[in-house]
Amino acid sequence: MPVFRDDSSAEIAATLGAVPSGSAVSVVATQLLDLFTSGSIAPGTRLPPERQLAARLEVGRSAVREALAALEILGVVDVRPGSGTYLRGTASELLPQSLSWGVLIGERSTAELLELRSGLEIYVARLAADRLTDEQLASLAGHLDDMRESVAELRTFVRADLAFHREIALSADNSVLLDLLQIVRSLLRVWVDRAVEDEAHARTALEEHEAVYTALASGDGDRAASTMARHMATASARLAAVETVRGTASSDPSTA
């Protein structure tokens, strides 16, 4: 089996087949996951651009974008703005985790996933309030600054938002919780478009994150859990609203 390395975009894309018409984004994610864990692509390889992957899979670019975003959250790929998307790790490192996660990349009840995510985020916030270091608190502040600076640039804002939540999960110092959150976030990213749809939503989300940060900085676990619960309630409502709209939209892959 050939091993692809940098500058192999055409060869990598050629190994992919067209996705059946009307397929969900999860099918794209699963096909990419199979390729990335096959051992045929060397770690660190820059992957084909979204346009090339979309053309090969015969889907819209947004379907590829969301699939790659889900795989990024899982830690399978590394999306570097302005540079490209790169494969992380080796097949032997990725395969055990990716196979178990890959089974989960399929349609699930959004409401159930939102409930699970809320519970995990609240518990993680409680743990993090007691365990986060000064360095981790400083990192959280940095992610907040990135959010403040990008309220009008929603894709950048969402990345900073995700980084903020991931920092909290890391601060909880529980690898199992971190893995569970990565799975749930990935599934939600596959099935629900970004909940921050305009600048007003971004400013609301920013205020909620600022409250969570203040609670974490206080070291009060109950307060941190309470503020995270409020944030999860409104964030879940935004996600559910987006899912409702998405459910009534056309499934034509050309508009995905």
N, C-alpha and C positions, 0 to 999 in steps of 0.2 A: 504494500500500500504506500503510495507516495506521501511524503511529508511536505506540506506547503510551508513556505517561509515568507518573509516580507516580499512585496512586489509580486505576489501571486494572486492578485484580486480576480483576474479573469479565470484562472484555473479553479479557484475556490468557488466562484459563482457557478461555474460550469457543472459542478457536482450536484447542484440543487435542481429539483424538478418543480414544475408548476404546482401551485397549491390549488385544490379543487375550487371551482367557482362558488362564492358565497361563504367560504370557510371563515371561521372566527380567527381573531388574532392569535389565539392559543395554538392553532395549527402551525402558524408561521414560527412561533416560539419553539414548539416541539421539534420542527424540522431543523431549525438552526441549532437547537440543543443537541440533537443527534449528530450533526456534523461536527460541532465543536468538541464533543467528547469522544469522537471516533479515533483519535490519535493521529489523524492525517494532517493536522495543522499544528505547527510548532508554537509553543507558548511565546507570547510577545509579538506574534504576527499581526500586522495591521490587516483588518478584514475589509472586504469590498465596501464601497460607499452605499448608502441607503438606496440611491437611484438604481445602481447596478443589481443589488439584491432584489429590489422590487420588480425590476424588469424580468429577472430570471424566474422569480416565483409567481409572476403575473398577478401581483396584488398592488394596492396603493402604497405609496411611500409611508403613509401614516401607520399602516399595519406593521411594516418593518420597524419603524421608529418605536412603536409601543412594545413590540416583541423584544427589541434590543434593550429597551429601558427595563423591562422585566428581568432579562438575563443579567443586566448590570446590577440590579438590586440583589440578585442571587449570588453575585460575585463571579459569574462566569466570564463576563467581558468587562472591559474598562473603556468607557466612553470619554474621550478627551476632546473638549470643545476646541475647534480650530485645527485639530490634528487627525482625528479619526477614531475608530473603534478597534480595540486590540483584545486578543484572547489572553486571559489570565491563566497562570498555572500550567500544569501538564495534565494530560488526559487521566493519568493514574490518580492525581490529586482531586480532579474535578468529578470523576465518574461516580464514586459512591454517593456523594451528596447530590449530584445532578440527576442521577437516576431516581432517587427518592423524590426530589422536587419535581422532576419531569412528570411523574405520575400525577402530581397534584395540579399541573397546568392544564386545566380543563374548566368547563363551566361549573360554577358553584353558586349557591345562594349568596348574592351580594349582602343581604341583610345579616346572614350568619357570619360572613367574613368580617363585616363591620363590627359586629358584637365581639368577635374574638379579638380583633385588632384593638378595640377600645379597652378590653380587659387587660390585655398584655401591656399596652402603653401605660395604663394607670399603675399597674403593679411595678413596671420598670421604673417609672418616675419615683415611686415610693422608695425603691431600693437605691436609686441613683442619688437621692437627696442625702443619704447617709454615707454613700461610698465614693462619690465623685471627688477627684483631686482638684487642686487649684489650677493645674494645667488643663484639665478637662473643662472646668468652668470657664477658663479663658477661651477655649475653643468654641464653646457654646456662644459666648459673647461675640466671637468672630463671625459665626454663622448668622447670628441676629443682625450684625452689621451688614452682611451680604444681602440679607432679606430686605433691610431698609433701603439699600442702594438699588434694588432691582424690582421694586413694586410695579414698575411700568414695563419690565421685561419678564414676562411670566415664566418662560422656560428656565431662565436663570433663577428666578424666585423659587420655583418648585425644586430645583436642585439644592438650593440652600436650605429649604424646608426639610428635605429628606436628610441632608447632612446633619441638621440640628437633631432630628429624631434618632438618627444612627448614633450620634455622639452620646445621647442620653442612654441608649441601649448598651453601648460600650461601657459607660460609667457604672451601670448596674453590675458589671463584672459577673455575668452569668451567660456562658456561651450557648446554653440550650435556649434560653429566652431570646437571645440575639438571633439564632437560627430560625426560631418560630416566627419572629417578627419579619425576618427577611422573606420567608415563604408567604406570609399573609400579605405583605406589602406588594410582592410580585404578582400574586393572583389578582389583587385589586387593580394593579396597574394594567394588567392584561384586559380585564373586563370593564373597567371604568376609566373614561378619559380623565384627565387632570381636573380636580374639583375647583381649582383656582382659575376662573374663567375671565376675570376682569380685574382692574386695579382696585375696585371696591372690595372684592373678595380678598385680594392680597393684603389690603390694609387691615381688614378684620382678622385675618389669619396672623398677621404680624403682631397685633395687640394681644392675641391669645398666647403666642409664643413668648412674648415679653413677660406675661404674667407667669407662665411656666418657669421661665428663667429665674425670675425674682424668687419664686417659691423654692426652687432648687438651691439657689444661693443662700437661702435662709437655713438650709439644713433640716427643715421640718418636713418629714415624710408625709404626714397627714395633709399638710398644706399643698405639697407637691402633687399628691394623688388627686386632691380636690380640684386644683387648677387644671391638671391634665384631663380629668373627667369632663370639665366644662368644655375644654378645647375639643375633645373627642366627640362630644354631643353635637356641636355645631359642625365640625369637620365631617362627621358621619352623615349629617343631614345634607351637606353640600354634595357629598359623594352619591348618596341615594338619589338626589335630585338629578344629577348628571346621568345616572344609570337609567332613570325613568325616561329621560329624553332619548337616550341612546337606544332604548328598547323599542321606541316607536320610529326610529330612523331606518333608512334603507340599508340592507346588508350587502349591496352591490360593492365588490372589492374595488372597483374603479373610484369609488367615493370614500373609501376607508381612510 
